[in-house]
Amino acid sequence: MNSEVAIVVVFSKKRIFICGTDYAGEIKKSIFGVLNYLLPSKGIMGMHCSANYNKKGETCLFFGLSGTGKTTLSADASRQLIGDDEHGWCDDGIFNLEGGCYAKVIRLSSEDEPEIYGTTQRFGTVLENVVVDRSTRVLDLFDENLTENTRASYDISQISNADVRGVGAHPKNIVMLTCDAFGLLPPISRLTPEQAMYYFINGYTAKIAGTEQGITKPIAVFSACFGAPFMSRHPNVYAKMLGEKMQKHNAKCWLVNTGWTGGSYPDGSRMKIKYTRRILEAAISGNLNDEKFEKHSFFGLEIPRSICNVPSDMLNPRNAWQNEKDYDKKAEYLVNLFRKNFKEFMGVVDKKILLA
C-alpha cells in the first residue's frame, strides 16, 4: 500500500474494490479503466475527453486533466454536447460512455458557466462535498473548507443543448487543454499530428496552491494520455491510435492553455474565460486557417499572430511577461521537465514522435 486509499481492479474475477475514500469519481473511473483495456483490441480508442458538435455536425474533442476546463468549455450553448468526460472513437465516429456528467463546481458562477450552474439548482442533481446552509438549503459554491474537489452529478439531459443519443461524427478538431500555472505556454497553438501524439503522451498540466494539500507553488503534472491511472495499456498504444485516426479523418489538433499569462502563479493572471472561448471559436470554426503563424522559440509550437477580439500581446506568452529574460529562464526549466518526463517513453514510441 502506498497510501490510505486503494482502488483495486481484478480483471480475472471482474471485481473492483475501492477502499479508504469517499470520492465517488473512483467508481466510474474504475470501469473506464476496464474499457480502456478492452476497447483497443476492437479498434476503438477510449478517451478521457469531452465532446460536442456544431450546427453542421462537426465534432470537436476536448482532452484535459481535472481543472483544465473540459466540462466548462464543452458545455457551450451554441453547440450540442455529446458528453463531458469519457468517450470512444470507433470506425463510425464518436460515442459517449457515460450518459451523465460529473462536473467540478468550485467557484462556479451563473455568468461564466450558466449551463453547469443551472444543474446545481435542479432536482435530481447529486452534489458531492458542496457546502449547504442547513437552515436555508442555499448552496455556497465558493466554500472550499471540505475540498476544492466539489462535484455535481447529473443526467446529461439536464444540459439543454445535449444530444441524449451520445454520438457524433469523426472529429474535425481536437483540443488538448492544459492549465499551465507557470504562464509559459501560449493560449493556443496549432499542433502537427506528431506533436499531437507527443503532447498526448506527456499529458501536461500544473497544480497550484489550494488544489491539494501541501502545495504552495506551481507543480508540473504529467499524466499520459491525460488520464494515466485509467489507461490500462501502454500510452503508445493510445497515441498511435490517435495519430492514425487523426490522419485518416483529417482532424486538426490544438493545444490550449487555460492557465496563467503574464507570469507564473501568483504573479501573473488567469486566462479570462471570455478570451479562451473566443480563441477556441476562431480555431474550430476555421477562422485561423488563413492566419499567419510564428514558431515558439522553446517549444516549437505554431502560434497565431492575431485573433479577432483577443489582445495580440497575450498570444505569444513571452510578450506578456514584463521581463523576457525571466520568461526564458522559466521556459527552459519547463522544457527540461518535459524532456525528463519523456525519457521513459524514448525506447518505445515511434521515431516521428521523437522528432516532434
C-alpha positions as a Markdown table, in Angstrom:
| # | Residue | x | y | z |
|---|---|---|---|---|
| 1 | Met | 0.0 | 0.0 | 0.0 |
| 2 | Asn | 1.3 | 3.4 | -1.0 |
| 3 | Ser | -1.4 | 5.4 | 0.8 |
| 4 | Glu | -4.6 | 5.1 | 2.8 |
| 5 | Val | -6.6 | 4.9 | -0.4 |
| 6 | Ala | -6.6 | 1.9 | -2.8 |
| 7 | Ile | -8.6 | 1.2 | -6.0 |
| 8 | Val | -8.1 | -2.4 | -6.9 |
| 9 | Val | -9.4 | -3.7 | -10.2 |
| 10 | Val | -9.3 | -7.5 | -10.6 |
| 11 | Phe | -9.8 | -8.3 | -14.2 |
| 12 | Ser | -9.9 | -12.1 | -13.8 |
| 13 | Lys | -12.7 | -12.0 | -11.3 |
| 14 | Lys | -14.5 | -8.9 | -12.6 |
| 15 | Arg | -14.3 | -7.2 | -9.2 |
| 16 | Ile | -13.4 | -3.7 | -8.1 |
| 17 | Phe | -12.5 | -2.7 | -4.5 |
| 18 | Ile | -12.5 | 0.9 | -3.6 |
| 19 | Cys | -11.1 | 1.5 | -0.1 |
| 20 | Gly | -10.3 | 4.5 | 2.1 |
| 21 | Thr | -12.0 | 7.2 | 0.0 |
| 22 | Asp | -15.5 | 8.8 | -0.1 |
| 23 | Tyr | -14.8 | 10.2 | -3.6 |
| 24 | Ala | -17.5 | 8.8 | -5.9 |
| 25 | Gly | -15.4 | 9.5 | -9.1 |
| 26 | Glu | -13.4 | 6.4 | -8.4 |
| 27 | Ile | -16.4 | 4.3 | -9.3 |
| 28 | Lys | -16.8 | 5.5 | -12.9 |
| 29 | Lys | -13.0 | 5.8 | -13.5 |
| 30 | Ser | -12.5 | 2.1 | -12.5 |
| 31 | Ile | -15.0 | 1.0 | -15.2 |
| 32 | Phe | -13.3 | 3.4 | -17.6 |
| 33 | Gly | -10.0 | 1.7 | -16.9 |
| 34 | Val | -11.6 | -1.7 | -17.8 |
| 35 | Leu | -13.0 | -0.3 | -21.0 |
| 36 | Asn | -9.6 | 1.2 | -22.0 |
| 37 | Tyr | -8.1 | -2.3 | -21.7 |
| 38 | Leu | -10.8 | -4.0 | -23.8 |
| 39 | Leu | -11.6 | -1.4 | -26.5 |
| 40 | Pro | -8.3 | -1.1 | -28.4 |
| 41 | Ser | -8.5 | -4.8 | -29.4 |
| 42 | Lys | -11.7 | -3.9 | -31.2 |
| 43 | Gly | -10.1 | -1.0 | -33.0 |
| 44 | Ile | -11.8 | 1.5 | -30.6 |
| 45 | Met | -9.8 | 4.3 | -28.8 |
| 46 | Gly | -11.0 | 5.0 | -25.3 |
| 47 | Met | -10.6 | 8.7 | -24.5 |
| 48 | His | -10.6 | 10.9 | -21.3 |
| 49 | Cys | -12.3 | 13.8 | -23.1 |
| 50 | Ser | -15.5 | 15.8 | -23.6 |
| 51 | Ala | -17.1 | 16.1 | -27.0 |
| 52 | Asn | -19.6 | 18.4 | -28.8 |
| 53 | Tyr | -20.6 | 19.4 | -32.3 |
| 54 | Asn | -21.8 | 22.5 | -34.1 |
| 55 | Lys | -24.9 | 23.0 | -36.3 |
| 56 | Lys | -23.1 | 21.4 | -39.3 |
| 57 | Gly | -22.5 | 18.3 | -37.2 |
| 58 | Glu | -18.7 | 18.9 | -37.0 |
| 59 | Thr | -17.4 | 17.2 | -33.8 |
| 60 | Cys | -14.8 | 18.6 | -31.5 |
| 61 | Leu | -12.9 | 16.7 | -28.7 |
| 62 | Phe | -11.6 | 18.3 | -25.6 |
| 63 | Phe | -8.8 | 16.3 | -23.8 |
| 64 | Gly | -7.6 | 17.5 | -20.4 |
| 65 | Leu | -7.0 | 16.6 | -16.8 |
| 66 | Ser | -9.2 | 17.8 | -13.9 |
| 67 | Gly | -9.4 | 21.6 | -13.6 |
| 68 | Thr | -8.3 | 22.4 | -17.2 |
| 69 | Gly | -11.8 | 23.2 | -18.5 |
| 70 | Lys | -13.1 | 20.1 | -20.3 |
| 71 | Thr | -16.6 | 20.3 | -18.8 |
| 72 | Thr | -16.8 | 24.1 | -18.9 |
| 73 | Leu | -15.7 | 24.6 | -22.5 |
| 74 | Ser | -17.6 | 21.6 | -23.9 |
| 75 | Ala | -20.9 | 22.9 | -22.4 |
| 76 | Asp | -21.1 | 25.7 | -25.0 |
| 77 | Ala | -24.7 | 26.9 | -25.5 |
| 78 | Ser | -24.0 | 27.3 | -29.3 |
| 79 | Arg | -23.0 | 23.6 | -29.7 |
| 80 | Gln | -24.6 | 20.2 | -29.0 |
| 81 | Leu | -23.0 | 18.3 | -26.1 |
| 82 | Ile | -22.2 | 14.7 | -26.7 |
| 83 | Gly | -20.6 | 14.1 | -23.3 |
| 84 | Asp | -18.3 | 15.7 | -20.8 |
| 85 | Asp | -15.6 | 13.1 | -19.8 |
| 86 | Glu | -15.4 | 9.6 | -21.3 |
| 87 | His | -15.8 | 8.6 | -25.0 |
| 88 | Gly | -14.9 | 6.0 | -27.5 |
| 89 | Trp | -13.7 | 6.6 | -31.1 |
| 90 | Cys | -14.7 | 3.8 | -33.5 |
| 91 | Asp | -15.0 | 3.4 | -37.3 |
| 92 | Asp | -18.4 | 5.1 | -37.2 |
| 93 | Gly | -17.3 | 8.2 | -35.2 |
| 94 | Ile | -17.5 | 9.3 | -31.5 |
| 95 | Phe | -19.8 | 7.8 | -28.8 |
| 96 | Asn | -20.3 | 8.6 | -25.1 |
| 97 | Leu | -19.6 | 6.0 | -22.4 |
| 98 | Glu | -21.5 | 7.6 | -19.5 |
| 99 | Gly | -24.9 | 9.1 | -20.2 |
| 100 | Gly | -24.2 | 11.6 | -17.4 |
| 101 | Cys | -21.9 | 14.4 | -16.3 |
| 102 | Tyr | -19.6 | 14.7 | -13.2 |
| 103 | Ala | -18.7 | 18.4 | -13.1 |
| 104 | Lys | -16.4 | 20.2 | -10.8 |
| 105 | Val | -18.4 | 23.1 | -9.3 |
| 106 | Ile | -16.0 | 25.0 | -7.0 |
| 107 | Arg | -16.4 | 28.8 | -7.6 |
| 108 | Leu | -19.0 | 28.1 | -10.3 |
| 109 | Ser | -20.8 | 31.2 | -11.5 |
| 110 | Ser | -24.1 | 31.7 | -13.4 |
| 111 | Glu | -22.4 | 34.3 | -15.6 |
| 112 | Asp | -19.4 | 32.3 | -16.8 |
| 113 | Glu | -20.9 | 28.8 | -16.8 |
| 114 | Pro | -24.7 | 29.1 | -16.9 |
| 115 | Glu | -25.4 | 25.6 | -18.2 |
| 116 | Ile | -23.5 | 23.8 | -15.5 |
| 117 | Tyr | -24.5 | 26.3 | -12.8 |
| 118 | Gly | -28.2 | 25.6 | -13.7 |
| 119 | Thr | -27.8 | 21.9 | -12.9 |
| 120 | Thr | -26.8 | 22.7 | -9.3 |
| 121 | Gln | -30.2 | 24.3 | -8.7 |
| 122 | Arg | -32.3 | 21.5 | -10.1 |
| 123 | Phe | -33.9 | 18.4 | -8.5 |
| 124 | Gly | -32.1 | 15.2 | -9.3 |
| 125 | Thr | -28.5 | 16.6 | -9.3 |
| 126 | Val | -26.3 | 14.8 | -6.7 |
| 127 | Leu | -23.9 | 17.3 | -5.0 |
| 128 | Glu | -20.7 | 16.0 | -3.5 |
| 129 | Asn | -18.6 | 17.9 | -0.9 |
| 130 | Val | -20.7 | 21.1 | -1.6 |
| 131 | Val | -21.4 | 23.2 | 1.5 |
| 132 | Val | -25.1 | 23.8 | 2.1 |
| 133 | Asp | -26.7 | 26.1 | 4.7 |
| 134 | Arg | -28.6 | 23.7 | 7.0 |
| 135 | Ser | -31.4 | 26.1 | 7.6 |
| 136 | Thr | -32.0 | 27.8 | 4.2 |
| 137 | Arg | -30.6 | 25.0 | 2.0 |
| 138 | Val | -28.8 | 27.6 | 0.0 |
| 139 | Leu | -25.5 | 26.3 | -1.6 |
| 140 | Asp | -22.2 | 28.0 | -1.2 |
| 141 | Leu | -20.2 | 27.0 | -4.2 |
| 142 | Phe | -17.3 | 29.2 | -3.2 |
| 143 | Asp | -16.7 | 27.4 | 0.2 |
| 144 | Glu | -13.6 | 25.2 | -0.1 |
| 145 | Asn | -13.4 | 24.1 | 3.6 |
| 146 | Leu | -14.2 | 20.5 | 2.7 |
| 147 | Thr | -12.1 | 20.3 | -0.5 |
| 148 | Glu | -11.5 | 22.1 | -3.8 |
| 149 | Asn | -12.9 | 19.0 | -5.5 |
| 150 | Thr | -16.6 | 19.7 | -5.2 |
| 151 | Arg | -18.8 | 17.9 | -7.7 |
| 152 | Ala | -22.2 | 17.7 | -9.3 |
| 153 | Ser | -23.5 | 14.5 | -10.9 |
| 154 | Tyr | -26.4 | 14.9 | -13.3 |
| 155 | Asp | -28.1 | 13.2 | -16.2 |
| 156 | Ile | -26.9 | 14.7 | -19.5 |
| 157 | Ser | -30.4 | 15.7 | -20.4 |
| 158 | Gln | -30.1 | 18.5 | -17.7 |
| 159 | Ile | -27.9 | 20.3 | -20.2 |
| 160 | Ser | -30.4 | 22.0 | -22.6 |
| 161 | Asn | -28.2 | 21.6 | -25.7 |
| 162 | Ala | -27.1 | 18.0 | -25.0 |
| 163 | Asp | -27.7 | 15.3 | -27.6 |
| 164 | Val | -29.0 | 12.4 | -25.5 |
| 165 | Arg | -28.1 | 9.9 | -28.2 |
| 166 | Gly | -24.5 | 10.4 | -27.2 |
| 167 | Val | -23.0 | 10.0 | -30.6 |
| 168 | Gly | -21.2 | 12.3 | -33.1 |
| 169 | Ala | -19.2 | 12.2 | -36.4 |
| 170 | His | -15.5 | 11.8 | -36.7 |
| 171 | Pro | -13.9 | 14.9 | -35.1 |
| 172 | Lys | -12.9 | 17.8 | -37.3 |
| 173 | Asn | -10.9 | 19.4 | -34.4 |
| 174 | Ile | -9.1 | 18.0 | -31.3 |
| 175 | Val | -8.3 | 20.4 | -28.4 |
| 176 | Met | -5.8 | 19.4 | -25.7 |
| 177 | Leu | -6.3 | 21.5 | -22.6 |
| 178 | Thr | -3.6 | 22.4 | -20.1 |
| 179 | Cys | -3.8 | 24.7 | -17.1 |
| 180 | Asp | -0.2 | 26.0 | -17.2 |
| 181 | Ala | 0.3 | 27.7 | -13.9 |
| 182 | Phe | 3.9 | 28.7 | -15.0 |
| 183 | Gly | 2.4 | 31.1 | -17.6 |
| 184 | Leu | 4.7 | 29.8 | -20.3 |
| 185 | Leu | 2.5 | 28.1 | -22.9 |
| 186 | Pro | 0.6 | 30.1 | -25.5 |
| 187 | Pro | -3.2 | 30.4 | -25.0 |
| 188 | Ile | -3.5 | 28.4 | -28.3 |
| 189 | Ser | -1.0 | 26.6 | -30.5 |
| 190 | Arg | -1.5 | 24.5 | -33.7 |
| 191 | Leu | 0.0 | 21.0 | -33.5 |
| 192 | Thr | 1.2 | 18.7 | -36.2 |
| 193 | Pro | 0.0 | 15.0 | -35.9 |
| 194 | Glu | 3.4 | 14.1 | -34.5 |
| 195 | Gln | 3.3 | 17.0 | -32.0 |
| 196 | Ala | -0.2 | 16.0 | -31.0 |
| 197 | Met | 1.0 | 12.5 | -30.2 |
| 198 | Tyr | 3.9 | 13.9 | -28.2 |
| 199 | Tyr | 1.7 | 16.2 | -26.1 |
| 200 | Phe | -0.9 | 13.5 | -25.7 |
| 201 | Ile | 1.7 | 11.1 | -24.3 |
| 202 | Asn | 3.0 | 13.8 | -21.9 |
| 203 | Gly | -0.4 | 14.9 | -20.8 |
| 204 | Tyr | 0.9 | 18.1 | -19.1 |
| 205 | Thr | -0.8 | 20.4 | -16.7 |
| 206 | Ala | 0.1 | 22.1 | -13.4 |
| 207 | Lys | -1.2 | 22.1 | -9.9 |
| 208 | Ile | -1.4 | 25.3 | -7.9 |
| 209 | Ala | -1.8 | 26.1 | -4.2 |
| 210 | Gly | -5.3 | 25.3 | -2.9 |
| 211 | Thr | -6.0 | 22.3 | -5.2 |
| 212 | Glu | -4.2 | 19.7 | -3.0 |
| 213 | Gln | -2.7 | 19.6 | 0.5 |
| 214 | Gly | 0.9 | 20.7 | 0.8 |
| 215 | Ile | 1.1 | 22.6 | -2.5 |
| 216 | Thr | 2.4 | 26.2 | -2.1 |
| 217 | Lys | 3.7 | 26.9 | -5.6 |
| 218 | Pro | 3.0 | 25.6 | -9.2 |
| 219 | Ile | 4.0 | 22.0 | -9.7 |
| 220 | Ala | 4.2 | 20.4 | -13.2 |
| 221 | Val | 2.0 | 17.3 | -13.6 |
| 222 | Phe | 2.4 | 14.8 | -16.4 |
| 223 | Ser | -0.4 | 12.2 | -16.8 |
| 224 | Ala | 0.0 | 10.1 | -20.0 |
| 225 | Cys | -3.0 | 10.4 | -22.4 |
| 226 | Phe | -4.5 | 12.9 | -20.0 |
| 227 | Gly | -5.6 | 10.1 | -17.7 |
| 228 | Ala | -2.7 | 7.7 | -16.8 |
| 229 | Pro | -4.3 | 6.0 | -13.9 |
| 230 | Phe | -7.2 | 4.6 | -16.0 |
| 231 | Met | -5.3 | 3.9 | -19.2 |
| 232 | Ser | -4.6 | 0.2 | -18.8 |
| 233 | Arg | -2.4 | -0.3 | -21.8 |
| 234 | His | 0.9 | 1.4 | -22.6 |
| 235 | Pro | 0.4 | 5.1 | -23.6 |
| 236 | Asn | 2.0 | 4.4 | -27.0 |
| 237 | Val | -1.0 | 2.2 | -27.9 |
| 238 | Tyr | -3.4 | 5.1 | -27.5 |
| 239 | Ala | -1.0 | 7.6 | -29.0 |
| 240 | Lys | -0.6 | 5.5 | -32.2 |
| 241 | Met | -4.4 | 5.2 | -32.5 |
| 242 | Leu | -4.8 | 8.9 | -32.1 |
| 243 | Gly | -2.3 | 9.7 | -34.8 |
| 244 | Glu | -3.8 | 7.1 | -37.2 |
| 245 | Lys | -7.3 | 8.3 | -36.7 |
| 246 | Met | -6.3 | 12.0 | -37.0 |
| 247 | Gln | -4.6 | 11.4 | -40.3 |
| 248 | Lys | -7.4 | 9.1 | -41.6 |
| 249 | His | -10.1 | 11.6 | -40.8 |
| 250 | Asn | -8.1 | 14.8 | -41.4 |
| 251 | Ala | -8.6 | 16.2 | -37.9 |
| 252 | Lys | -6.8 | 19.3 | -36.8 |
| 253 | Cys | -5.2 | 19.5 | -33.3 |
| 254 | Trp | -4.8 | 22.5 | -31.0 |
| 255 | Leu | -3.1 | 22.9 | -27.6 |
| 256 | Val | -5.0 | 25.4 | -25.4 |
| 257 | Asn | -3.6 | 26.9 | -22.2 |
| 258 | Thr | -6.4 | 27.8 | -19.8 |
| 259 | Gly | -3.9 | 28.7 | -17.0 |
| 260 | Trp | -1.8 | 31.7 | -16.4 |
| 261 | Thr | -0.5 | 34.6 | -18.6 |
| 262 | Gly | 2.0 | 37.5 | -17.9 |
| 263 | Gly | 3.9 | 35.5 | -15.3 |
| 264 | Ser | 3.7 | 32.4 | -13.1 |
| 265 | Tyr | 1.1 | 31.9 | -10.4 |
| 266 | Pro | 0.6 | 34.0 | -8.3 |
| 267 | Asp | 2.3 | 36.9 | -10.1 |
| 268 | Gly | 0.6 | 36.6 | -13.5 |
| 269 | Ser | -3.2 | 36.4 | -14.0 |
| 270 | Arg | -5.5 | 33.5 | -15.0 |
| 271 | Met | -6.6 | 33.5 | -18.6 |
| 272 | Lys | -10.0 | 35.1 | -18.9 |
| 273 | Ile | -12.6 | 32.6 | -19.9 |
| 274 | Lys | -14.1 | 35.0 | -22.4 |
| 275 | Tyr | -10.8 | 35.1 | -24.3 |
| 276 | Thr | -10.4 | 31.3 | -24.2 |
| 277 | Arg | -13.9 | 31.0 | -25.7 |
| 278 | Arg | -13.1 | 33.5 | -28.5 |
| 279 | Ile | -9.8 | 31.7 | -29.2 |
| 280 | Leu | -11.5 | 28.3 | -29.3 |
| 281 | Glu | -14.3 | 29.6 | -31.6 |
| 282 | Ala | -11.7 | 31.0 | -34.0 |
| 283 | Ala | -9.8 | 27.7 | -34.1 |
| 284 | Ile | -12.6 | 25.2 | -34.5 |
| 285 | Ser | -14.7 | 27.4 | -36.9 |
| 286 | Gly | -11.8 | 27.5 | -39.4 |
| 287 | Asn | -11.1 | 31.2 | -39.0 |
| 288 | Leu | -7.5 | 30.5 | -38.2 |
| 289 | Asn | -6.9 | 28.5 | -41.4 |
| 290 | Asp | -5.6 | 31.6 | -43.3 |
| 291 | Glu | -4.0 | 33.2 | -40.3 |
| 292 | Lys | -0.2 | 33.7 | -40.2 |
| 293 | Phe | 1.6 | 31.7 | -37.5 |
| 294 | Glu | 5.0 | 32.0 | -35.8 |
| 295 | Lys | 7.2 | 29.4 | -34.1 |
| 296 | His | 7.6 | 29.4 | -30.4 |
| 297 | Ser | 11.4 | 29.5 | -29.7 |
| 298 | Phe | 11.4 | 27.0 | -26.8 |
| 299 | Phe | 8.5 | 24.5 | -27.6 |
| 300 | Gly | 8.4 | 24.7 | -31.4 |
| 301 | Leu | 4.7 | 25.4 | -31.3 |
| 302 | Glu | 2.9 | 27.3 | -34.0 |
| 303 | Ile | 1.2 | 30.4 | -32.6 |
| 304 | Pro | -1.3 | 32.6 | -34.5 |
| 305 | Arg | -0.2 | 36.2 | -34.8 |
| 306 | Ser | -3.6 | 37.6 | -34.3 |
| 307 | Ile | -7.2 | 36.6 | -33.4 |
| 308 | Cys | -10.2 | 38.9 | -33.7 |
| 309 | Asn | -11.2 | 40.5 | -30.3 |
| 310 | Val | -8.2 | 38.9 | -28.5 |
| 311 | Pro | -5.3 | 41.1 | -27.3 |
| 312 | Ser | -2.4 | 40.3 | -29.6 |
| 313 | Asp | 0.2 | 40.7 | -26.9 |
| 314 | Met | -1.1 | 37.7 | -25.0 |
| 315 | Leu | -0.9 | 35.2 | -27.9 |
| 316 | Asn | 2.9 | 34.9 | -27.6 |
| 317 | Pro | 3.4 | 34.4 | -23.8 |
| 318 | Arg | 6.9 | 35.8 | -23.9 |
| 319 | Asn | 5.5 | 39.2 | -24.9 |
| 320 | Ala | 3.0 | 39.1 | -22.0 |
| 321 | Trp | 5.8 | 38.9 | -19.3 |
| 322 | Gln | 7.4 | 42.1 | -18.0 |
| 323 | Asn | 10.9 | 40.6 | -18.1 |
| 324 | Glu | 11.6 | 38.4 | -21.1 |
| 325 | Lys | 14.8 | 37.0 | -19.5 |
| 326 | Asp | 12.7 | 35.8 | -16.6 |
| 327 | Tyr | 10.4 | 34.1 | -19.1 |
| 328 | Asp | 13.3 | 32.4 | -20.9 |
| 329 | Lys | 14.7 | 31.1 | -17.7 |
| 330 | Lys | 11.4 | 29.6 | -16.6 |
| 331 | Ala | 10.7 | 28.2 | -20.1 |
| 332 | Glu | 14.0 | 26.4 | -20.2 |
| 333 | Tyr | 13.0 | 24.9 | -16.8 |
| 334 | Leu | 9.7 | 23.6 | -18.1 |
| 335 | Val | 11.4 | 22.3 | -21.3 |
| 336 | Asn | 13.7 | 20.2 | -19.2 |
| 337 | Leu | 10.8 | 18.8 | -17.2 |
| 338 | Phe | 9.2 | 17.7 | -20.5 |
| 339 | Arg | 12.5 | 16.0 | -21.5 |
| 340 | Lys | 12.8 | 14.3 | -18.2 |
| 341 | Asn | 9.2 | 13.0 | -18.2 |
| 342 | Phe | 9.6 | 11.7 | -21.8 |
| 343 | Lys | 12.7 | 9.6 | -21.1 |
| 344 | Glu | 10.7 | 6.6 | -20.0 |
| 345 | Phe | 9.0 | 6.5 | -23.5 |
| 346 | Met | 12.1 | 7.0 | -25.6 |
| 347 | Gly | 12.7 | 3.4 | -26.4 |
| 348 | Val | 9.1 | 2.6 | -27.2 |
| 349 | Val | 7.4 | 5.4 | -29.2 |
| 350 | Asp | 7.7 | 5.9 | -32.9 |
| 351 | Lys | 10.6 | 7.9 | -34.2 |
| 352 | Lys | 8.3 | 10.5 | -35.8 |
| 353 | Ile | 7.1 | 11.4 | -32.3 |
| 354 | Leu | 10.6 | 11.8 | -31.0 |
| 355 | Leu | 11.4 | 14.1 | -33.9 |
| 356 | Ala | 8.4 | 16.3 | -32.9 |
